[in-house]
């Protein structure tokens, strides 16, 4: 069979997490139109019944297993948090069998793309260029864009897709599978993600903060799970207590809202998603705390699971 790891990299807001969720068929990475939503790498596993160049396997046995690694958007870091985010993305380039570089086809290539391309200069494994969001691009603009981006480096393939509609994604997966090395599966057939349950909960809550608060706030917020009590029996109650960190006193009322309306809305939306993912009833308690300059506080970053530079 074919088996290997695939790093999904690119600039912030290119659609990497949307692509990962679509491929694995589960929402394991939060999605937002705000840049820098993903803060650490997220692993998702998909098994394939058929793969290019592999013999037919016994019924139920996968012909290929791809381990996809979603990464934070690569950008020039300004805070310790951002340094760790970019490090997490770059580190995967040394560990994988295939790199998928996702570019937002609706955005004009700029200095940020040059920065990402330089980071890929020493990558020796195959690199597939994905032009995402083609549903937002006029068809007559696509071919000139592909010709322009060919100059970035020697790509194993260039695949136009729309992660939001699914167009071209199956073709992309076939390209990736054809580049994976032969080898045994890296994870059991029923393995989905390495995301810890507490991390999944904190990310769901943060997604709702991103969706419901003003544009200037998301970069200044983080969510920590203080207590996670699993149900004592099937059909029982999952009890979760979280703290939403903000950097200034003026940001706190934005998250709480008038008479607690915003924090209630965030909590209601998050609870529904958590209950759906874990398939159980959920009690969710949210508190808001001010932690000045938490993005440069190494202890806070440790508690949020952001890896230190090795």
N, C-alpha and C positions, 0 to 999 in steps of 0.2 A: 504494500500500500504506500501511498504518499503521506507524509506527515511533516509538519514544520511550523515555525512561528512567522507571523506577518506583522510588521510594525506599520501602523497607520499614522503618518506624520503630516505636518503642514502648518500653515499660519493659523492664528486664531480665527474662529468662526468660518472655517472652510467647509464644515459639515462632517467632520470625522466621526463624532459620536452618533449622529443620525445614521451614518453608514454602518457603523458597528452594530447598532441596535437592529437595523434592517437585516443584516446578514445573519446574525445569530437568532433572530426571531423573538427576542425578549428585550425589554427595556432595562439594560444593565448600566447604561451611562445616561446621566441627565442631559437634557437638551435645552438650549436657550439661544435666542438671537443675540445675546450679549457675548462679546469676545472673552476669551480666557475662562469659559465656564468650567472646562475640565482642568483639574488641578493636580492630578496624579495619574499614573498609567492604570488602565483598566483592561483586564484580560477577559476575552470571550472565546469560547470553543464551539466549533461547528464540525459535525461529521457529515461526510458525503457518501452516498450510496455508489456513485460513479465518479471517476476522475480520469482525465486524459492519460493514456499510456499505461493503465493498470488493468490487469486481468479481472474477469468477473469474480467477485467474492462470494462466499457462502451467504445465503439469505440472512439478512439482518446484520451482517458484518460490514463495516464501512470500508470503502475503497480509499478514502482519504480523511485526514483530520487536519484542519487548519486552526491554529491558535492565534487569534487576532489580538493585537495589543493597541488599544486606543491610547493616545498620548496627549498631553497638554499642547496647546498651540505654541509654536516656536516664535519667539519675539525677543526683542532686546529687553532684558530684565531691569526693573527699577527698584524692586524690593527683594528682601531675602526670600519671601514667598515665591516671587517670580523666578529667582535664580534656581530654586529647587524644582519648580515646574519645568523649566527649560532643560535642566539636568536630567529629569526623569524621561523627557522625550529623547534627548540625544543619547542617553545611555542605552536605549533599546536598539540603536543602530548597530551596536557591537555584538548583539546577542541573537539576531534574527536571521531567517533564511531568505526573506523577501521584504522589501520596503515598498509601501504604497504611499506615494506623495500625493496628497489631495490638494488641488488648487481650485479656488472659487472662480469658475469661468465667467461669472458676471462681474468680476472686479478686474480692473486694469492691473497688469503685473507691475510691481514697483520695487522699491529698495528692500522691503521685507522679504520678497521672493528671492532676491539676490542673496540675502542673508541665509535663508534656508538652503539654497542651492550650494552655497559655500560649505555649509555643515555636512552636506552629502558628498562632498568632493572625494573623500577617502573611502566611501562605502564601496565594498567590492561585491556584495550580493546584488542580485537583480533588483532594479528599481522600476516600478510601474507608476506612470504618471496618470492620475485620475483627474479629469476635468469635471468637476461637480457643478450642480445647479444649471445644467444645460437647458432646463425648462424656462430659465429666465433670460436666455440668450437667443437672439435671432440666428436662424440656421446659417445665413450667409456670413455671419461673423465667426463661426466655429472653425472652419478650415484655415482661415488666416491666423487664428489664435494658435491652432495646433502647429502650424508651420513656424510661428514665432517661438513657441516653447520647446520645439525640437532642439533649439540651440542651447538649452540649459545644460544638457548632458546626454549621454547615450542611454536611452530608456529601453527596457525590455519590451515595453508596450505602452501605448497611449490610449486610454479608454474614456470616452465621454459618458457621463452618467448623470442621473438625478437621484440622489439619495432620498429625496422627499416623495418622488413618484415611483421609484423603483426602476425607471428606464435605464437599461444598460448594465445593471448590477449583476445579473446572471452571467453576462459576458465577462465582466470583470472577475467574477469568482472563477470562471473557467481558466482565464489567463493566469490567475494566482496559483490554482491547483497544478497547472502544467509546469510551474516553476519550483514547486516544492520538491525536496529530495525524497528518495525512497527511505522508508523507515517505519518502525512501529509507532502506534499511537502514543502520544505523550500524556494523555489523560483518559480516564474511563469514559465509556460511551455516554454516560448520563451526566458528565461534568459540564457545567455552564460557565462559571466565572469564579475568579479568586477573590471577588469583593466580599469582605466580611459583612455579616448581617448588620452590624452597627454602622458600618460605612455606607451601606445601601440606604439605611434610614436617614442618616445625616445628609446624604446627597439629595434624597427626595425632598427633604425639608428645604434645603438650600435652593433647589429648583423652584419651589413655590415662592421663596423670597425673591428670586430673580424675576419671576413672572409678574409679581404683584407690586414691586417697589420701583421707585424712580431710577432713571438711568445711572445717576451718579453714585448710587448706593451699592450695587452688587459687588464691586471690587473691594469694598470695605466690610463685607460680611463673611462670617464663617459659622458653621454649625457643629457643635460638639455633642455627642451622645453621652450624657452623664450616667444614665441608668437604663439597662435593657433587661427586662424581666420576661422571659419566655413563658408561654402558657403552660400551666401544670398538667393539663390534659388536652386531648384533641377537642377542638371547638372552644377552647378556653380563651382568655384575654391576654393579649400581648401588651405589656405596659412599658412605655418609652418616655424618658424624660430628657429633653434637649435644651441646650443653651445656644441662643443666636448671639454671636459677638458682633458688635459694631465698634467703630473707632472713636466716635465723638458723641457727646451728649445730644447734639442736635439731630443725630441720625436715629436715636432711640425712638422718639415719637413717630418717625416715619414707619418703622416696623410695627409699632404697637397700634397706631391709628387712633382716630377719635373714638373714645370710649371702648378701646380695645378691638375695634372693627377689623383692622388689618391683620393683627395677630390671630384673630379668630378665623378669618378667611384663609390665611396661610395654613393654619392648623387643620381646618376642615378638608382642604384640598390634599394636604400631605397625608392625612389619616386615611383617606379613601384609597390613595395609591399604595400606601403601606399595607393596608388590609388586602388589597387585590394581589399584591406580590406574595405575601406570606399566607394568603388564604385563611385568615382568621380575623377575629374582632380585635380592635386596637384602641387603647387609651393613650393619647399623646398629650404630653405636658410641655409647653414651650415657654421659656423665659428669655428675656433680652438683657444682655449685660454690655457695658461699655468697657472696652479694653484698648486704650490708646496704642497705636503703632503695633498692633498684633501681627501685622504682616512682616515685621522685622524681629519678632520675638521668637527665638529658636525653640523655647519650651512649648509655646502655643503651636508652632508649626509641627513639632514632634507629636503633640497630642492629636493633631488633625491627620496624622499619617503621611505627611509629606516627607519623602526620603531626603536624608542629608547627602551632601556631595561626598562621594567616596574618595 
